Amino acid sequence: MVAFLLLATIIGTNNQEEKASNDKKAVEKEKDGKGDFGNATDVRNDKTGKWKKVVTSKAFDVEEDGKGYHEEYMNKDEIHFIVSFATNTTTVIREDLGIITAEVHEYEDKEEHDAKTLGSGMLLKEYMIDQDGKVTELD
């Protein structure tokens, strides 16, 4: 019994240390604005002040990455544009009334340089992500 309590205490301490380490990493990511896909930066000529863009060589998959990206890197009322050169797409993520929506557009050459052209490519897919993380592709 004593051995069990000692083991439980050690495991609990390790879990607390791991959680603290993960919390610290999350705060550091938040401070520098850098996530798994790169830096979220302001969009030139954005009149709202709420548009952010990420330009990455990694593939961004709404069904796998959408909810987590929204929770980790987006602030209230922001709209993020994720330009993926791996898939030649621009994904637009926003939240309206608690529902996350994502539109995947075909990438247009140099669109990431200006708000007037960002996300202007042909619409390829649309998704809705509910509070539980369930992703629904819209027709």
LOVEXDREN-469553 format. One line per 4 residues: their letters; for each residue z, x, y of N, C-alpha, C, O. Coordinates in steps of 0.05 Angstrom, whole numbers, plus 5000, padded with zeros to 4 digits. Last residue first. Layout:
% LOVEXDREN-469553
A	Z,X,Y,Z,X,Y,Z,X,Y,Z,X,Y  ...
% end
This chain:
% LOVEXDREN-469553
DLET	4028,4560,5434,3999,4556,5430,3985,4557,5456,3960,4555,5456  4080,4609,5429,4069,4585,5440,4039,4584,5436,4026,4604,5436  4125,4632,5382,4099,4637,5395,4088,4610,5404,4087,4591,5388  4193,4640,5389,4172,4621,5382,4147,4629,5397,4147,4632,5422
VKGD	4251,4671,5366,4226,4675,5381,4205,4655,5370,4201,4652,5346  4319,4667,5375,4297,4657,5360,4272,4658,5377,4271,4648,5400  4364,4681,5403,4346,4702,5397,4322,4693,5380,4305,4710,5372  4396,4641,5421,4403,4653,5396,4385,4675,5387,4389,4688,5367
QDIM	4369,4624,5467,4395,4638,5470,4404,4652,5444,4419,4671,5445  4298,4636,5453,4322,4620,5460,4347,4636,5461,4346,4660,5455  4238,4655,5478,4261,4665,5463,4285,4649,5472,4293,4649,5496  4169,4645,5473,4194,4634,5484,4217,4645,5466,4215,4644,5441
YEKL	4106,4675,5488,4129,4671,5471,4151,4658,5487,4153,4661,5512  4035,4682,5484,4059,4673,5499,4081,4668,5480,4077,4657,5458  3979,4727,5486,3999,4711,5472,4022,4704,5491,4026,4717,5511  3939,4743,5522,3934,4744,5494,3953,4727,5478,3945,4713,5459
LMGS	3906,4735,5583,3929,4727,5568,3923,4727,5538,3904,4714,5529  3873,4790,5614,3871,4765,5599,3896,4760,5582,3907,4778,5570  3911,4820,5669,3892,4819,5646,3893,4793,5632,3910,4776,5636  3950,4824,5707,3927,4807,5713,3906,4805,5690,3886,4791,5692
GLTK	3995,4855,5710,3996,4832,5693,3972,4813,5696,3973,4790,5690  3981,4878,5775,3998,4880,5752,4000,4854,5736,4005,4833,5747  3953,4870,5822,3938,4872,5798,3955,4873,5772,3944,4869,5750  3990,4867,5863,3967,4849,5864,3952,4849,5838,3938,4829,5832
ADHE	4026,4908,5855,4034,4881,5848,4011,4862,5847,4011,4842,5833  4000,4969,5828,4002,4950,5850,4009,4922,5840,3999,4913,5820  3994,5001,5784,3998,5014,5810,4003,4995,5833,4009,5003,5855  3980,4978,5737,4009,4984,5741,4015,4995,5769,4038,4998,5776
EKDE	3925,4977,5731,3939,4953,5742,3968,4959,5750,3979,4945,5767  3892,5016,5710,3907,5022,5734,3922,4999,5746,3930,5000,5769  3854,4970,5673,3856,4998,5682,3870,5000,5709,3863,4987,5729  3894,4921,5642,3871,4927,5660,3875,4954,5672,3897,4961,5680
YEHV	3914,4898,5579,3918,4918,5600,3892,4922,5616,3870,4925,5604  3925,4831,5564,3908,4854,5560,3911,4873,5584,3911,4864,5607  3992,4807,5561,3966,4808,5573,3951,4833,5565,3963,4853,5558  4040,4765,5539,4027,4790,5532,3999,4789,5543,3983,4771,5535
EATI	4098,4738,5565,4069,4736,5563,4058,4764,5557,4066,4783,5570  4159,4707,5551,4144,4732,5551,4114,4726,5548,4106,4711,5530  4220,4678,5572,4192,4676,5566,4178,4703,5568,4186,4720,5584  4282,4654,5558,4267,4678,5563,4238,4672,5555,4233,4663,5533
IGLD	4322,4605,5587,4301,4610,5567,4285,4635,5576,4276,4637,5599  4355,4595,5629,4367,4605,5604,4347,4610,5582,4355,4618,5560  4320,4582,5671,4339,4562,5661,4350,4569,5633,4353,4552,5616  4280,4635,5656,4281,4610,5672,4299,4590,5658,4294,4583,5635
ERIV	4264,4702,5657,4282,4681,5647,4283,4658,5667,4287,4662,5691  4210,4744,5635,4226,4731,5656,4244,4711,5642,4241,4704,5619  4162,4794,5624,4186,4781,5614,4202,4769,5638,4206,4783,5658  4099,4812,5605,4114,4802,5628,4138,4786,5617,4134,4766,5602
TTTN	4065,4867,5581,4082,4845,5574,4099,4837,5598,4112,4855,5610  4002,4892,5573,4024,4889,5593,4039,4864,5586,4028,4842,5585  3969,4937,5527,3979,4910,5536,3999,4913,5559,4011,4934,5562  3954,4979,5493,3937,4970,5516,3943,4942,5524,3926,4925,5528
TAFS	3989,4999,5457,3976,4974,5450,3956,4964,5471,3943,4944,5467  4005,5045,5482,4002,5045,5453,3986,5021,5443,3970,5023,5424  4016,5034,5534,3990,5047,5528,3985,5049,5498,3962,5054,5490  4045,4980,5560,4045,4996,5536,4017,5008,5531,3998,4993,5526
VIFH	4084,4959,5611,4057,4969,5606,4058,4988,5582,4070,5009,5584  4121,4907,5625,4122,4930,5607,4093,4937,5599,4080,4923,5584  4153,4880,5677,4126,4884,5667,4127,4910,5650,4133,4931,5660  4203,4833,5692,4196,4859,5683,4168,4859,5671,4160,4841,5656
IEDK	4237,4802,5742,4214,4799,5725,4205,4827,5718,4200,4844,5735  4303,4779,5756,4283,4799,5755,4260,4791,5737,4264,4776,5718  4345,4742,5754,4322,4736,5771,4300,4758,5772,4281,4756,5787  4393,4789,5734,4387,4761,5741,4363,4760,5760,4362,4774,5780
NMYE	4364,4847,5703,4385,4834,5719,4375,4806,5725,4351,4799,5722  4350,4879,5641,4343,4861,5662,4367,4849,5676,4387,4842,5664  4367,4911,5598,4355,4923,5621,4348,4905,5644,4341,4915,5666  4393,4883,5555,4401,4910,5562,4391,4919,5590,4406,4933,5604
EHYG	4369,4833,5549,4398,4835,5552,4406,4862,5563,4425,4864,5579  4313,4846,5545,4323,4828,5566,4353,4832,5571,4362,4835,5593  4314,4877,5498,4305,4889,5524,4317,4872,5547,4328,4883,5566  4331,4839,5461,4347,4862,5466,4340,4875,5492,4358,4884,5507
KGDE	4287,4802,5463,4314,4794,5469,4332,4817,5476,4346,4816,5496  4241,4838,5449,4243,4821,5473,4272,4814,5481,4280,4819,5504  4231,4867,5402,4244,4880,5425,4252,4862,5448,4268,4870,5465  4207,4834,5363,4228,4853,5356,4244,4863,5379,4269,4868,5377
EVDF	4172,4801,5392,4189,4790,5370,4211,4809,5362,4233,4799,5355  4146,4837,5427,4163,4816,5437,4182,4806,5416,4206,4801,5421  4140,4904,5423,4136,4880,5406,4156,4859,5415,4180,4862,5412  4108,4957,5450,4129,4938,5455,4122,4912,5441,4101,4901,5445
AKST	4096,5024,5432,4089,4996,5428,4113,4979,5435,4135,4985,5426  4099,5077,5481,4109,5064,5457,4098,5035,5456,4092,5023,5477  4088,5098,5528,4068,5105,5507,4076,5091,5481,4062,5094,5461  4100,5058,5587,4108,5072,5563,4085,5078,5544,4064,5065,5545
VVKK	4128,5036,5645,4103,5046,5634,4111,5064,5610,4126,5083,5613  4156,4981,5673,4161,5003,5655,4134,5011,5643,4119,4994,5633  4175,4950,5734,4155,4957,5714,4165,4981,5698,4180,4998,5707  4200,4893,5767,4205,4920,5757,4183,4925,5736,4174,4907,5722
WKGT	4211,4849,5822,4193,4859,5801,4199,4887,5793,4204,4904,5811  4239,4835,5865,4251,4829,5838,4233,4838,5815,4240,4834,5792  4217,4835,5914,4238,4854,5909,4251,4852,5882,4270,4865,5876  4175,4803,5930,4199,4790,5922,4223,4809,5920,4246,4801,5923
KDNR	4130,4832,5940,4142,4819,5963,4169,4806,5956,4184,4799,5974  4107,4892,5918,4121,4868,5909,4136,4857,5933,4153,4870,5944  4082,4940,5931,4072,4916,5944,4084,4890,5933,4073,4868,5937  4099,4971,5870,4088,4974,5897,4076,4947,5906,4063,4933,5891
VDTA	4158,4957,5837,4129,4953,5837,4119,4954,5866,4129,4940,5883  4209,5003,5813,4199,4982,5831,4169,4980,5830,4156,5000,5822  4220,5017,5743,4217,5024,5771,4207,5000,5787,4198,4980,5776  4253,5036,5688,4245,5012,5702,4244,5019,5731,4264,5027,5743
NGFD	4233,5089,5645,4247,5081,5669,4235,5054,5680,4211,5051,5681  4229,5076,5574,4225,5091,5598,4239,5079,5622,4256,5061,5618  4244,5050,5528,4215,5049,5535,4209,5065,5560,4186,5068,5568  4298,5052,5523,4282,5062,5501,4252,5064,5508,4238,5080,5496
GKGD	4313,5064,5593,4317,5052,5567,4300,5065,5546,4289,5087,5550  4343,5080,5653,4325,5089,5632,4332,5076,5606,4355,5077,5597  4376,5073,5695,4354,5055,5692,4335,5061,5670,4313,5050,5667  4422,5101,5701,4397,5116,5707,4372,5098,5704,4350,5107,5709
KEKE	4461,5061,5691,4461,5077,5715,4435,5090,5721,4425,5089,5744  4447,5043,5640,4446,5024,5662,4445,5039,5689,4430,5032,5707  4457,5088,5609,4430,5077,5610,4427,5059,5635,4407,5060,5649  4513,5091,5618,4495,5113,5627,4466,5103,5629,4453,5110,5648
VAKK	4529,5044,5592,4534,5047,5621,4516,5069,5632,4505,5066,5654  4515,5057,5540,4502,5034,5553,4506,5036,5583,4487,5029,5598  4548,5100,5530,4519,5104,5530,4505,5081,5544,4486,5086,5559  4598,5074,5531,4592,5095,5551,4562,5100,5553,4551,5103,5575
DNSA	4593,5041,5487,4596,5029,5514,4589,5049,5535,4576,5042,5555  4591,5080,5447,4568,5062,5451,4569,5049,5479,4548,5047,5492  4643,5101,5452,4620,5118,5456,4595,5102,5462,4579,5109,5479  4673,5055,5440,4676,5068,5466,4652,5086,5472,4642,5086,5495
KEEQ	4657,5049,5386,4651,5028,5406,4653,5039,5434,4636,5033,5451  4677,5096,5364,4649,5091,5363,4641,5070,5384,4621,5073,5398  4732,5087,5372,4719,5110,5384,4689,5106,5385,4676,5113,5405  4739,5041,5340,4745,5040,5369,4731,5063,5383,4720,5059,5405
NNTG	4726,5063,5290,4710,5041,5301,4714,5038,5331,4695,5033,5345  4768,5100,5284,4740,5109,5285,4722,5088,5297,4704,5094,5313  4811,5064,5282,4810,5084,5304,4781,5094,5307,4771,5097,5329  4799,5037,5234,4801,5022,5260,4799,5041,5284,4785,5034,5303
IITA	4803,5079,5198,4777,5065,5201,4777,5050,5228,4758,5051,5243  4858,5091,5203,4837,5111,5209,4810,5098,5214,4797,5105,5233  4881,5042,5187,4886,5052,5213,4865,5073,5221,4855,5072,5244  4863,5039,5134,4855,5018,5153,4859,5027,5181,4843,5021,5199
LLLF	4890,5084,5113,4861,5083,5113,4851,5063,5133,4832,5068,5148  4943,5066,5119,4935,5091,5132,4904,5091,5134,4894,5098,5155  4943,5021,5086,4948,5018,5114,4939,5043,5130,4928,5040,5152  4932,5046,5036,4914,5026,5047,4918,5023,5077,4898,5022,5092
AVM	4978,5078,5030,4952,5091,5032,4931,5072,5044,4914,5080,5060  5016,5038,5025,5018,5056,5048,4990,5070,5052,4981,5073,5075  5000,5017,4976,5000,5000,5000,5000,5017,5025,4985,5012,5044
% end
